[in-house]
């Protein structure tokens, strides 16, 4: 994991975000199987990529 950060909550907010980069330094393929947080009702994982100069975000699944 590289540079994990969670944005501070300001005021009465019901949504928050955390960011990190997961790096596989091994030779075998790896995949994220689960994520959990005792403070959250739900966790969503999104991937980001730049396509034709536009940053795109899509929700990823653990399936």
C-alpha positions in Angstrom: 0.0 0.0 0.0 1.4 3.4 -0.9 0.4 6.7 0.7 -3.0 5.9 2.3 -5.0 8.9 3.2 -8.6 9.6 4.4 -10.1 13.0 3.8 -11.2 14.8 7.0 -14.9 15.1 7.8 -16.1 18.6 7.9 -19.5 19.5 9.4 -22.4 16.9 9.2 -21.2 14.7 6.4 -22.5 11.2 5.7 -20.0 10.3 3.0 -16.2 10.2 3.2 -13.3 9.0 1.0 -10.0 7.3 1.5 -7.3 6.9 -1.2 -4.4 4.6 -1.6 -2.4 2.8 -4.3 -2.0 -0.9 -4.0 1.2 -2.2 -5.6 1.9 -5.8 -6.4 5.7 -6.2 -6.2 5.5 -10.0 -6.6 5.8 -12.0 -9.8 2.4 -13.7 -9.5 -0.9 -12.0 -10.2 -2.7 -10.7 -7.1 -6.2 -9.5 -6.4 -8.1 -7.6 -3.7 -10.5 -10.0 -2.0 -12.2 -7.7 0.5 -12.2 -4.4 2.3 -13.7 -3.5 5.6 -14.0 -0.6 8.0 -15.9 -0.8 11.4 -17.0 2.8 11.0 -18.6 2.4 7.5 -21.9 0.9 6.5 -20.5 0.2 3.0 -17.2 0.4 1.2 -16.9 0.9 -2.5 -13.7 0.4 -4.5 -13.1 2.4 -7.6 -10.4 2.3 -10.3 -9.2 5.4 -12.1 -7.6 5.8 -15.5 -7.0 8.5 -17.9 -8.6 8.0 -21.3 -8.1 10.6 -24.1 -7.1 13.3 -21.6 -10.1 12.7 -19.3 -9.9 11.0 -15.9 -12.5 8.2 -15.6 -13.6 6.5 -12.5 -15.5 3.2 -12.4 -16.7 1.1 -9.5 -14.8 -2.2 -9.1 -16.2 -5.4 -7.5 -14.6 -8.1 -5.5 -16.4 -10.8 -7.6 
